[in-house]
Amino acid sequence: MKQNLKLFGLLALICFGMAKPAKAVDGFYLGGVLGAAGLTNTASSDTKLGFGVDLGLRANSSVDVMFHFQTSSHTGATLYMPYLTAEMHWLEVNDFDFTLGVGPGLYFAKSPLATSTNFGINFGTAADLKVDDAIRLGLGFRYHVVIDSGSANIWSFLFRFGYFFGS
């Protein structure tokens, strides 16, 4: 557990370090996600409803640092996933914004018999529609590689909605 937390902290510092220093923060983001979440190495497809919250900081025009918390209940266990990402804005077409993100995560699986904590890496992409200067609607896909030989990897395909408090 201590080793997982140290690795999580190191990768969190790398995420924050990827953001170039700015004179001021460009804005803050508050949003929610809702959609399908599944486990990859289970005998049967275990896809359930997942939901969560996103909190972000726009470090500059091309990088957001995001904290995500997502949960989903699967057969035999409930997953709780706090994770960080550095989101790079790689393409903007009209009112659509496309991002790629990567970062560290902690993965808690709670069942009636046991609770486990694992470290992992997540990566994904999203496409958001800028409804106006503040409101964002979109779709995102994220894949979580859980670093433990006995744990399933996790994927999610989620509807995103949020508000950008920008300058």
N, C-alpha and C positions, 0 to 999 in steps of 0.2 A: 504494500500500500504506500509506504513512504517513497519507494522508488518511483511508483506511478505518479505521485504528486510532484516529485522533483522534475520528472520528465515533462509533465503537464506545464509546470511553471516555466521551464526552459523554453518550450515551444510557444507559450503565451508571450514571453519576452520577444521571441523572434517575430511573432505576428505584429506586436506593437512596434518593433524596430523596423519593419518593412514600410511603415508609414513615414514618409519624409516629414521632417519638422516643418511646421507651418507657423506663421505669425499668429494665427487664430484658428480655432476649429471652424470648419465650414458648416457644421450642423450636426444634429442628433436625429436618430431614427428610433421609432417605437412601432412595433408591429406584431402581428400574430400569424400563425400558420395552422393549416388544417388539411388533412388528406390521408393518403395511404402510407403505412409503414410496414415493412416486412423484414423477415429474417432469412438469411441466405442458405445456411447449412442445416436446415431441419428436414426431417423426412417428408413432410408435406408442406405445401405453401401456407405460411402463417402470416397472412397479410391482414392487418387490423387498422382501425382508425387511429391516427396520431394527431396530436395538436401541441402547440407550444407558443412561446413568446420570443421575440427578437428585440434586442437593445443594441443600438449601434452608434458609432462616432465616425463622422466623415472627417478623416484626417487631412485629406486634400481631394482634388477633383477626380483622382483616379483610384483611391484606396479608401475603403471603409473597414473599420475594425468592429466586428460584431460579436456579441455574446448571445448565444442561443440556449434556450431550455426547451426540450421536447420530451414528451412522454407518450407511451402507447402500452396497452395491455394485450399480451399475447397468451397463447395456450400455456398455462403453467407459470407465467412470470409477468411482472409489470416492469417495463424499462423506464428509467429516468436518465436523461442524457443532457448534462450541461457541457457545452463546447464552445470554443472560440474559433473565429475564422478571420482571415484577412481576405476581403472581397475586392478583387480587381475589376474595375469597369473597363471592359475591353472593346465594346462596340456600342455606339448609340446611333439609332436610326429613327429619325422623326421623334416620336414620343416613346420609343422603346429603348430600354437600357438593359444590356446583357452583361452579366458578371460571371467571373470564375472565382472560386474560393477554396481555401485549404486551411487546416488548423488542427490543434489538439483537442481531445475530448476525454471526459470521464464517463463511464458507462456503468450504471447501477442496475442490476437485475434482482428484483425482489420476488421471492416465491414463498409459499407457506412453509417450506422446509429450510430455506437458506437465502442469504443475500450475498451477492458477489459484487466486487468493484474491480473494473478493468480500465486500462488506459487504451487509447486508440487515436487514430488519425482519420479525419473526415475530409472529403473533397466533393465539390459539386458545382453546379451552374444554375443560373436563374435568368429569367426574362421578365422584366417588369414594365408595365405600362404606366407612364406618368400621366395620371388623370388631370392633375393641375400641378402647381408648384410644390404642393405638399403631399397630396394623396398618391400612393403607389398601390397597384394591383398586379399580381403576377403569378407565375408558376416556377417552382424550383425543384431540382432533383439533387439529392445528396446521398453519398455512399460513405458508410462508416466502417473502417477496418478496425475491428476490436483485436487488440494484441493479447491473445490468450488462446492456447490450442483447443480449449474446450468450449469457447464461446462462438456464437453465430455472429457473422457480420450483419450489418443493418443497412437497409436502403429506405429512402422515403421520397415520395413524390407529393409535394404539398402546394396547395393554393396559398399565396402570400398576400397579405393586406397590411398596409402600414401608413404612417404619417411621418413626414420628414420635417423637422423643425430646423430650417436652414436660414442662412443669412442672405 
